[in-house]
Amino acid sequence: MHELYGSTEAGIISDCRPADARDKIGSVGRPWFMTEVRVVDDEGNPADRGELFSRSPYLMNGYLDDPAATAACTTPDGFLTSGDIVERDEDGFIYIVDRKKDMIIPAG
């Protein structure tokens, strides 16, 4: 069984294969097929721990009739934020450690 990590907007971002699950406990795996990821700090610089962005052919085209919301979560070069704070290890495995902001919807 593979553990897949992603979102409706991004599709599958990473895959933790069964062979890696025991050695990389807590990881959501490495980037999925044809998916690029980058981890950046609050200033947008590459980092070992920071916000996860992804780019792939599986990304949404944008939010329907809401260009402001689309612009708020994408970069000019086509990366989409996950809103998750992650760490990457020396082998490229991704670990989710926090959320950039929490959203609680009461009576949802």
Secondary structure by P-SEA (a helix, b strand, c coil): cbbbbbccccccccccccccccccccccccccccbbbbbbccccccccccbbbbbcccccccccccaaaaaacccccccccccccccccccbbbbbccccbbbbbccc
